[in-house]
Amino acid sequence: EEQEEDTLRELRLFLRSVTERLSRDRRFKAFTKPVDLEEVPDYITVIQHPMDLSTILSKIDLHKYVTAREFVYDMDLIWKNALEYNPDSDPADRQIRHRACALKDTVHAIIRDELDEDFNRICERIRDSR
Ligand SMILES: COC(=O)[C@H](Cc1ccco1)c1ccncc1
């Protein structure tokens, strides 16, 4: 009903604010757009589920997320993919892995600090009812 749509509208506002904050952070530049599959042709053979911040922003606007948990699942894809595709000891791999770990810690800290537990429980009940 209308109250549910009000709740989901507030969730989208929160998720957009988190995503836009991360997109402005210079450490996360490599995570802002999809990895270019023409520049990196083996990427899609290694990583089955690519994800990036611009795709998450599009999914928010397509009403794909009904809970923060679904949003965090996609955020976790971003940094897990980076750790998996860039495992080597060379400086470029180490740098993107450090940034992937920073993205993981930043996302989880923002959710812990800024997502109200009761609001989250209302979103999870809406998801369960659908
Ligand atoms: C999330 O971004 C990545 O996983 C690419 C993979 C990549 C390899 C070659 C071109 O792009 C990346 C970008 C910047 N620095 C390291 C790796």
The ligand as a MOL file (V3000), in Angstrom:
LIG
                    3D

  0  0  0     0  0            999 V3000
M  V30 BEGIN CTAB
M  V30 COUNTS 17 18 0 0 0
M  V30 BEGIN ATOM
M  V30 1 C 37.6510 -3.1790 -11.0730 0
M  V30 2 O 38.6360 -2.9760 -12.0870 0
M  V30 3 C 39.3960 -4.0590 -12.4410 0
M  V30 4 O 39.3300 -5.1590 -11.9180 0
M  V30 5 C 40.3420 -3.7130 -13.5840 0
M  V30 6 C 40.7900 -4.9650 -14.3070 0
M  V30 7 C 41.6800 -4.5520 -15.4120 0
M  V30 8 C 42.8400 -5.1520 -15.7510 0
M  V30 9 C 43.3570 -4.4650 -16.8340 0
M  V30 10 C 42.4800 -3.4390 -17.1110 0
M  V30 11 O 41.4600 -3.4920 -16.2430 0
M  V30 12 C 41.4780 -2.9430 -12.9760 0
M  V30 13 C 41.4260 -1.5450 -13.0290 0
M  V30 14 C 42.4710 -0.8300 -12.4760 0
M  V30 15 N 43.5610 -1.4400 -11.8960 0
M  V30 16 C 43.5850 -2.8060 -11.8380 0
M  V30 17 C 42.5650 -3.5810 -12.3850 0
M  V30 END ATOM
M  V30 BEGIN BOND
M  V30 1 1 1 2
M  V30 2 1 2 3
M  V30 3 2 3 4
M  V30 4 1 3 5
M  V30 5 1 5 6
M  V30 6 1 5 12
M  V30 7 1 6 7
M  V30 8 2 7 8
M  V30 9 1 7 11
M  V30 10 1 8 9
M  V30 11 2 9 10
M  V30 12 1 10 11
M  V30 13 1 12 13
M  V30 14 2 12 17
M  V30 15 2 13 14
M  V30 16 1 14 15
M  V30 17 2 15 16
M  V30 18 1 16 17
M  V30 END BOND
M  V30 END CTAB
M  END
